[in-house]
Amino acid sequence: MIAEPSVKCAAIGKLYSQWRAGEIGFGPSPVDEDSLQEPGRPERPFLVSPRDLPKRSLHTEDGRRVLMHAIAHIEFNAINLACDAVYRFREMPVEYYRDWLSVAVDEARHFMLLSEYLNSQGCAYGDYPAHDGLWDMALKTRHDVLVRMALVPRVLEARGLDVTPRMIEKLRTAGDTAAVDILEIIYREEIRHVEIGSRWFRYLCEQRGLEPERTFFELVEKYLAGELRGPFNIEARARAGFTQGELSRLMCRFSRQ
């Protein structure tokens, strides 16, 4: 619920340190649903529809600032999503909470790197509008940890694996080595985040006697009307826990679009 980004990031680091030191654990307290409708966030950025976001060339300084601001907003939301995955879903194995706390730490570090970049460019997080698609999906999947694992890390975050290499190449061509360095860090670590989602999705399917591949695409159909945008980064998705059967179906879907 912390609204100030830098304070939130510091609190995440402290929480994880306390967890690793054995100073905190999990008790039987009920989930406070009222507090989970809207996470803490600063007054800015102003939230708009994705189609209303500015689009500018990465060959301009302002275009690169807009891009990195958009990624900073994604990472800020990803902090909230990781914390929500820890707090909202109870009675999971302890390793589940270890994994998602570590993801929150990574996302906080990513956000701070992006925030420092924006500051070096004469702007700050909140200076450009953003959209709220990631948190919208958090609310749609709040009723079931299996659905959350399927649709947030394995759809929304996995999309980042598809598009980030191309962004890196464009930024490299533009000579923005600082932005390239940050996105390369994020790309490497997001593969692990998606893999964590894949692993816990498969675990939950096994616990419920569900076939993972069929269940994944059924959930995509139900919640996203079957829409998965390509092209897909097959190598990165394979490293992130997608099976050959899933990858084949993704490629088949894209070839028909």
Beta strands, then each sheet from edge to edge (+ up, - down):
end
